[in-house]
Amino acid sequence: MQFHIKKHTKIILFILATFLILSSCKQIVVKVEKIPKNTPEGADLYITGNFNLWDPGDESYRLKQNPDSTYIIKLPTTLGRIEYKFTRGDWTTVEKDRCGNEKEDRYAYTFENDTLFNVIESWSDLDPLDCDSVTIVLSYLPENTPEDYEIKIAGNFNAWNPADDDRFTFKKDSLTGKISVTISQSLNKAGQESTYKIVRGDISRPEADKYGEDIAKRVLDFEKGDTSFIRVEQWEDLSDRDVNNVTIVLHKTPLNTPKNDNIFLVGNFNDWNPGDINYVFRRSKKGMYMISIPRKEYGLSFKITRGSWSNEAADKYGFKLNNLDYNYDEVDTINLVIENWRDLEKGNQKNLTIVITKIPESTPPNEHLYVVSNYNKWNPGLEDYSFKKNDQGLYSVSIPWEWQDLEFKITRGEWFKQEVDINGRTIENRKIKRKFIDTLFISVAKWNDVVDPNEKLINIVLREIPKKTPVSANIYIVGGFNEWNHGDKRFKLKMSESGKYTINIPERWLKMGYKFTRGSWKTVEADRFGDFIENRAYKVSGNKLYLDIDGWEDQ
């Protein structure tokens, strides 16, 4: 009885296995949905693979073109895995990837698919049309390449600072061993040549020629769109060059130094270029920055930056340092400590806090107050110089001390809204000597643009204007009160019922000097011959001022 059960079991298993094998044998439909736009018109497409001994022009495997411009073929009933590629009849016309690089064999399993959908990206004999990246493959690395730093690409497309960005790190393929990185064309700025070097970690450990000397920047050719195979002959910091060098060591840098910022050496040896990638400090495992430079016949004069003059090294108060000068014959190693950076705060040691203890009651609500100064090129409304209300409800702002004395005023965002004295007259710039102070308390007496109810207003009426004045021309009054803005719409004269141009102006504004224009300095008022005239000076009068315009400079 036991013998019969075993016999029946074997028969059942055999039937099941046969059924599975037969069910796995399918006729696969292969469809090509899209081909490159530069494919020759009327060209035949072929499929080649392990099912036809990889014959690239087998007529039995020529695809049929459908009315919708797709291509299709039915493969013979097959079991298991199929591998294949497309050609136009021979191996010189085999398909490639979108950048014209070698393409791995396509494959599929018959028991998983009925129809295989494909897109052909380019042909080996034709230029790729849709490539958007370049792959760089390292075909050789020096034997002394250590494993303590990742190999990266640094170029003008990442400000020569790959930092921790994984896009710029070379990866090693676990199967092929190929070390490569792919750079997207989207990183390339229009009209700019993309240049690069291979580095270990950062630009302070760049590649070099076989003698350990600096090499020219490499160029990425996105238009060619091919894979670039390059050799790294040597590392600049690991070469055995017999050069008489001076080494500069930074034993300490400010705690707030940005993690991914490069630190540069700049001096008389590189034409004082503050961001020269050939003079980047490399960081040791102990956290110290160091760089070695060859001795020169002349003296050494240098500074330290983070890439530009705006972020050079400073003293503990944030003030600019003098050049560091050494005689090459007297030093082998220069040990330094950087106490501060010009662009970064270090507590209140380098900042001046300005506090406004009082502002006019007539100050319009919800308007911002600003410092305008020689530190910000006299821009009256920069956000970095905007006052904020502190816990006591007072307006305050902190600004970094610079190497020059501070001159400033307070505005509400534009010159027309600057502070003036209690009588409405323009005040001199406030001046603070360059020294270490924490806080400066000030008060604002009055705003130039705010007219008090009890102020004297002068009604100006233009009795006569030149006969050639264009009909319905706009006429403006311009003066020191609005920084001589020749087309300020707030100071456009209106037409009275009697047909005269008129405007009401506070008397104190007229005392600053004024003129009339038609909206530009080309159309400013002139004498009756069209020649230049001096600014008008206000003469004390009643509440009305009748004036004549003799001519315009453009007439």
C-alpha positions in Angstrom: 0.0 0.0 0.0 2.8 2.4 0.9 4.5 1.6 -2.5 1.4 2.7 -4.4 1.2 6.0 -2.5 4.8 6.9 -3.4 4.2 6.0 -7.0 1.1 8.2 -7.3 2.9 11.1 -5.6 5.7 11.0 -8.2 3.1 11.0 -11.0 1.3 14.0 -9.6 4.5 15.9 -9.1 5.6 15.1 -12.7 2.2 16.4 -14.1 2.5 19.6 -12.0 6.1 20.2 -13.2 5.1 19.7 -16.8 2.2 22.1 -16.4 4.4 24.8 -14.9 6.9 24.4 -17.7 4.3 24.6 -20.4 2.6 27.6 -18.7 6.0 29.4 -18.6 6.5 29.0 -22.3 4.9 32.1 -23.7 5.1 34.1 -26.9 6.4 37.5 -25.9 5.4 40.7 -27.7 8.2 43.3 -27.9 7.1 46.9 -28.6 9.3 50.0 -29.3 7.3 53.1 -28.4 9.8 55.8 -29.2 13.0 56.1 -31.3 15.6 58.9 -31.5 14.4 61.9 -33.7 17.5 61.6 -35.9 16.8 58.0 -36.8 17.1 57.9 -40.7 13.7 57.9 -42.3 12.5 54.5 -43.4 15.3 52.7 -41.4 14.6 49.1 -40.4 14.8 48.1 -36.7 16.0 44.7 -35.6 16.0 42.9 -32.3 18.9 40.7 -31.4 19.6 38.5 -28.4 20.2 35.1 -26.8 17.3 33.7 -28.8 19.1 34.3 -32.2 22.8 33.9 -31.3 23.0 37.8 -31.2 22.7 38.2 -34.9 22.3 42.0 -35.3 20.6 41.9 -38.8 18.6 38.7 -38.7 15.7 39.3 -41.1 13.5 37.0 -39.0 13.7 39.5 -36.2 13.0 42.7 -38.1 10.4 44.8 -36.3 7.1 45.9 -38.1 6.2 49.6 -38.0 2.7 50.4 -36.9 0.6 53.3 -38.3 1.2 55.2 -35.0 5.0 55.0 -35.6 5.6 52.4 -33.0 7.4 49.2 -33.8 6.4 45.6 -32.8 7.5 42.0 -33.1 6.4 38.7 -31.6 9.2 36.5 -30.4 8.9 32.7 -30.7 7.7 30.8 -27.6 10.5 30.9 -25.1 11.3 29.6 -21.7 13.0 31.6 -18.9 15.2 34.7 -19.3 15.6 36.5 -22.6 18.4 39.1 -23.2 18.2 41.5 -26.1 19.2 44.8 -27.8 18.0 46.8 -30.8 20.0 47.7 -33.9 19.5 49.1 -37.4 21.0 46.0 -39.0 24.6 45.7 -37.7 26.6 46.3 -34.5 27.8 49.8 -35.7 24.2 50.9 -35.4 23.4 49.3 -32.0 21.4 51.3 -29.5 23.1 53.4 -26.8 21.9 55.3 -23.7 20.7 58.9 -23.9 24.3 60.2 -23.7 25.7 57.8 -26.3 27.3 55.5 -23.8 27.3 51.7 -23.8 24.0 50.3 -22.7 23.6 47.1 -20.7 21.7 44.2 -22.3 18.0 44.4 -21.8 16.4 41.4 -20.2 13.1 40.0 -19.1 11.6 36.8 -17.8 8.9 35.1 -19.8 6.9 34.0 -16.8 6.5 37.6 -15.7 5.7 39.4 -18.9 3.5 39.2 -22.0 4.5 42.5 -23.6 7.8 44.3 -23.3 7.6 48.1 -23.8 10.9 49.9 -24.8 12.3 53.3 -25.7 15.4 53.6 -27.8 17.4 56.7 -26.6 20.2 57.0 -29.1 22.2 55.1 -31.8 26.0 54.4 -31.7 26.6 55.9 -35.1 24.5 59.1 -34.5 24.9 62.0 -32.0 22.8 61.7 -28.9 20.1 64.4 -28.8 18.8 64.2 -25.2 21.9 63.9 -23.1 21.6 66.0 -19.9 24.7 64.8 -18.0 28.4 63.8 -18.2 29.8 60.8 -16.4 33.4 61.0 -15.3 35.1 57.7 -14.7 38.5 57.4 -12.8 40.6 55.0 -14.9 43.6 55.4 -12.6 44.4 56.5 -9.1 47.8 56.9 -7.4 48.9 53.9 -5.3 49.4 56.2 -2.3 45.8 57.3 -2.4 44.6 57.0 1.3 41.2 55.9 2.3 40.6 58.6 4.9 38.9 61.1 2.5 36.2 60.6 -0.1 37.2 61.4 -3.7 35.1 64.3 -5.0 34.8 66.7 -7.9 35.2 70.4 -7.3 34.4 73.0 -10.0 32.9 76.3 -10.8 29.5 74.6 -10.8 29.7 74.1 -7.0 31.9 77.1 -6.2 34.9 74.8 -5.9 33.5 73.4 -2.7 31.8 69.9 -2.9 31.2 70.0 0.9 29.0 67.1 1.9 26.9 67.1 -1.2 26.5 63.5 -2.4 26.1 64.6 -6.0 29.8 65.5 -6.2 31.2 62.3 -4.6 32.6 59.5 -6.7 31.0 56.1 -6.1 32.5 52.6 -6.7 30.3 50.1 -8.5 30.3 46.9 -6.4 30.1 44.6 -9.5 32.4 46.3 -12.0 34.7 48.3 -9.6 34.2 51.4 -11.8 34.6 54.6 -9.8 32.5 57.4 -11.3 30.4 60.5 -10.7 27.7 61.9 -13.0 27.3 65.7 -13.3 23.9 67.1 -14.5 23.9 69.7 -17.2 21.4 71.6 -15.0 24.4 72.7 -12.9 26.0 74.4 -15.8 25.4 78.1 -16.1 24.4 79.3 -19.6 27.4 80.6 -21.4 29.9 79.5 -18.8 32.6 76.9 -19.4 32.4 74.2 -16.7 35.8 73.6 -15.2 36.8 71.2 -12.5 39.5 69.2 -10.6 39.5 65.9 -8.8 40.0 66.3 -5.0 40.2 64.3 -1.8 37.6 65.7 0.5 38.0 69.3 -0.6 40.0 71.6 -2.9 42.9 71.7 -0.4 43.9 68.2 -1.6 43.7 68.5 -5.4 45.1 66.2 -8.1 48.5 67.0 -9.6 50.6 65.8 -12.5 53.0 62.9 -12.0 55.7 65.3 -10.7 53.3 66.6 -8.0 52.9 70.0 -9.8 49.6 71.9 -10.2 47.6 71.0 -13.3 45.3 73.1 -15.4 41.6 73.0 -14.7 39.8 70.2 -16.6 36.7 71.1 -18.8 33.4 69.3 -18.8 32.0 69.0 -22.4 28.2 68.7 -22.0 27.6 69.0 -25.7 29.7 65.9 -26.4 27.7 64.1 -23.8 30.1 61.1 -23.6 31.7 59.4 -20.6 35.1 60.9 -19.8 37.8 58.5 -18.6 40.5 60.4 -16.7 43.7 59.5 -14.8 44.7 61.1 -11.5 48.5 60.9 -11.7 49.3 62.2 -8.2 47.9 64.2 -5.3 49.5 67.6 -4.7 49.7 67.1 -0.9 51.2 63.6 -1.1 53.9 64.2 -3.7 57.6 63.9 -3.0 58.5 67.2 -4.4 61.9 68.5 -3.1 60.7 72.1 -2.7 61.8 74.5 0.0 58.5 75.5 1.5 57.1 77.7 4.2 54.2 76.2 6.1 51.4 78.2 7.7 49.4 76.6 10.4 46.1 77.9 11.9 46.0 76.4 15.4 42.6 77.9 16.1 39.7 79.4 14.2 36.5 81.1 15.5 33.8 78.6 16.7 31.3 80.2 14.4 33.4 79.5 11.2 30.9 77.9 8.8 31.6 74.2 8.6 31.8 73.9 4.8 33.6 77.2 4.1 37.1 76.9 2.6 39.8 79.1 4.2 42.2 80.8 1.7 45.7 82.2 1.8 46.0 85.5 -0.1 49.1 87.6 -0.6 51.8 89.0 -2.9 52.4 85.5 -4.3 49.0 85.3 -6.1 48.2 89.0 -6.9 46.1 89.3 -3.7 43.3 87.1 -5.1 41.1 86.4 -2.0 39.5 83.2 -3.4 42.3 81.5 -5.3 41.6 77.8 -5.3 45.3 77.0 -5.5 45.8 78.5 -2.0 43.2 76.7 0.1 44.2 75.5 3.6 43.7 71.8 4.1 42.4 70.6 7.5 44.2 67.9 9.5 42.5 65.2 11.5 43.2 67.3 14.6 41.2 70.1 13.2 44.1 72.5 12.4 44.3 74.2 9.0 47.6 74.2 7.2 49.1 75.1 3.8 52.7 75.0 2.4 53.9 77.5 -0.2 57.3 77.6 -2.0 59.8 80.2 -0.8 60.3 83.2 -3.1 63.1 85.7 -3.5 61.0 88.5 -2.2 59.4 88.9 1.2 56.1 87.1 2.2 53.0 89.3 2.8 49.6 87.8 3.3 46.1 87.7 4.8 43.5 85.0 5.5 40.0 84.9 4.0 37.0 82.6 3.5 36.9 83.4 -0.2 36.4 87.2 -0.5 37.5 90.5 1.1 34.1 90.8 2.9 34.9 87.8 5.0 38.6 88.1 5.7 40.2 87.4 9.1 39.8 90.1 11.7 40.9 91.0 15.3 38.8 90.0 18.3 36.7 93.1 17.8 36.0 92.4 14.2 38.3 95.1 12.8 40.4 94.6 9.7 44.0 93.3 10.3 47.1 94.7 8.6 49.0 92.5 6.2 51.2 89.8 7.9 54.8 90.3 6.7 57.6 87.8 7.0 61.1 87.3 5.6 61.3 83.9 3.8 64.8 83.4 5.1 63.8 83.6 8.8 60.8 81.2 9.0 60.0 77.6 8.2 56.6 77.4 10.0 54.2 80.3 10.8 51.8 79.5 13.6 48.6 81.6 13.7 45.3 82.0 15.6 42.3 83.6 13.9 40.2 85.4 16.4 37.3 86.6 14.3 35.9 87.1 10.8 34.8 90.5 9.5 31.4 89.2 8.4 30.5 87.1 11.5 29.3 88.2 14.9 31.2 87.3 18.0 29.0 88.3 20.9 28.8 92.1 21.1 32.6 92.6 20.7 32.3 93.8 17.2 28.8 95.2 17.1 27.4 98.6 17.8 23.8 98.5 19.1 21.8 101.7 18.4 18.8 102.3 20.6 16.2 105.0 19.8 14.7 106.1 23.2 12.2 108.5 21.7 10.5 109.1 18.3 8.0 111.9 17.3 4.4 111.3 18.3 3.4 112.0 14.7 5.4 109.0 13.4 3.0 107.0 11.1 2.1 103.6 12.7 3.5 100.3 11.2 6.4 101.9 9.4 9.9 100.5 9.8 12.9 102.6 10.9 16.3 102.2 9.3 20.0 103.2 9.8 21.4 104.8 6.6 25.2 105.1 6.7 28.5 105.0 5.0 28.5 101.3 6.1 25.7 100.5 3.7 26.5 103.0 0.9 23.8 105.3 2.1 21.0 103.1 1.1 18.0 104.3 3.2 16.0 101.1 3.4 18.2 98.0 3.7 16.6 95.2 5.7 19.8 94.3 7.4 19.8 97.8 8.9 16.2 97.8 10.1 15.3 98.6 13.7 13.4 96.0 15.7 11.4 96.6 18.9 13.1 95.2 22.0 11.6 93.9 25.2 11.3 97.4 26.5 9.4 98.5 23.4 12.3 100.6 22.2 13.7 100.4 18.6 17.2 98.9 18.4 19.5 97.5 15.8 23.0 95.9 15.9 25.5 96.6 13.2 29.0 95.3 12.8 31.8 97.8 13.3 34.0 98.3 10.2 37.4 99.7 9.7 36.2 103.2 9.2 34.3 105.6 11.5 30.6 105.4 11.4 28.4 108.2 10.0 24.6 107.7 9.9 21.1 109.0 10.0 17.7 107.5 10.7 15.0 107.1 8.0 11.7 105.4 7.5 12.9 103.7 4.3 13.6 106.6 2.0 15.4 109.9 2.0 12.2 111.9 1.9 11.4 110.3 5.3 14.7 111.1 7.0 15.1 112.6 10.4 15.4 116.4 10.8 15.8 118.7 13.8 12.9 120.1 15.8 12.5 123.0 13.4 12.4 120.7 10.4 15.8 121.5 9.1 18.3 118.9 7.7 20.7 117.7 10.3 24.4 116.8 9.9 25.3 113.1 9.8 25.7 111.6 13.2 29.3 110.5 13.7 30.8 107.9 16.0 34.6 107.3 16.2 35.7 103.8 15.4 36.2 102.4 18.9 34.8 99.6 21.0 31.5 100.6 22.5 28.5 98.5 23.1 25.4 100.7 22.9 24.5 104.1 21.6 21.2 105.8 22.8 19.7 108.5 20.5 16.3 110.2 20.0 14.6 111.4 16.8 13.2 114.9 17.0 11.1 115.1 13.8 10.6 113.6 10.4 11.2 115.5 7.2 8.0 114.3 5.5 5.6 114.7 8.4 3.9 118.1 8.4 2.6 119.3 11.8 -0.8 120.9 11.9 0.7 124.3 13.1 3.3 124.4 10.4 3.2 127.3 7.9 2.2 126.2 4.4 3.0 128.3 1.3 0.6 128.1 -1.6 2.7 128.4 -4.8 1.0 129.6 -8.0 2.6 129.7 -11.4 1.4 132.9 -13.0 3.3 132.4 -16.3 4.8 129.4 -18.0 6.5 129.2 -21.4 4.1 129.3 -24.4 5.8 126.2 -25.8 5.0 124.2 -22.7 3.1 121.0 -24.0 -0.6 121.1 -23.4 -1.6 119.3 -20.1 2.1 118.8 -19.2 2.9 117.6 -15.7 5.0 120.1 -13.7 6.8 119.1 -10.5 8.6 121.0 -7.7 11.9 119.4 -6.7 14.3 120.3 -3.9 16.4 119.3 -1.0 13.3 118.2 0.8 12.9 115.2 -1.5 16.6 114.7 -2.4 16.0 116.5 -5.8 13.8 113.7 -7.2 12.9 115.3 -10.5 9.7 113.4 -11.1 8.3 112.8 -7.6 4.6 112.3 -8.0 4.0 113.5 -4.5 5.1 117.0 -5.7 3.2 117.3 -8.9 1.4 120.6 -9.2 -2.3 120.6 -9.7 -4.3 122.7 -12.1 -6.6 125.2 -10.3 -10.0 126.3 -11.5 -8.5 129.4 -12.9 -6.1 127.3 -15.1 -3.0 127.9 -13.1 -0.5 125.3 -11.8 -0.5 125.3 -8.0 0.8 123.4 -4.9 0.9 123.8 -1.1 4.4 123.3 0.4 5.7 123.7 4.0 7.8 126.8 4.3 10.7 124.9 5.8 11.0 122.7 2.6 11.3 125.8 0.4 14.2 127.0 2.5 16.2 124.0 1.3 16.2 125.4 -2.3 14.0 124.2 -5.1 13.3 124.2 -8.9 10.5 123.1 -11.3 10.7 120.4 -13.9 8.4 118.6 -16.3 9.5 115.2 -14.9 13.2 114.9 -15.8 16.4 117.0 -15.7 16.2 117.3 -19.4 13.0 119.3 -19.0 14.1 121.4 -16.0 13.2 125.1 -15.9 15.7 127.6 -17.6 16.0 131.2 -18.4 14.1 132.6 -21.4 17.0 131.5 -23.7 16.8 127.9 -22.5 20.0 128.2 -20.5 20.8 126.9 -17.0 19.6 128.8 -13.9 20.6 128.4 -10.3 18.3 126.8 -7.7 15.5 129.1 -6.5 16.0 130.6 -3.0 13.0 131.1 -0.8 12.3 134.6 0.3 10.0 135.1 3.3 6.5 136.0 2.2 2.9 135.6 3.3 1.0 132.4 2.7 1.0 132.8 -1.2 3.9 132.8 -3.6 3.4 133.8 -7.2 6.2 132.6 -9.6 7.0 132.6 -13.3 8.9 130.0 -15.3 10.8 131.8 -18.2 11.8 128.7 -20.2 12.7 125.0 -20.3 16.1 123.5 -21.1 14.7 121.2 -23.8 13.0 124.1 -25.7 
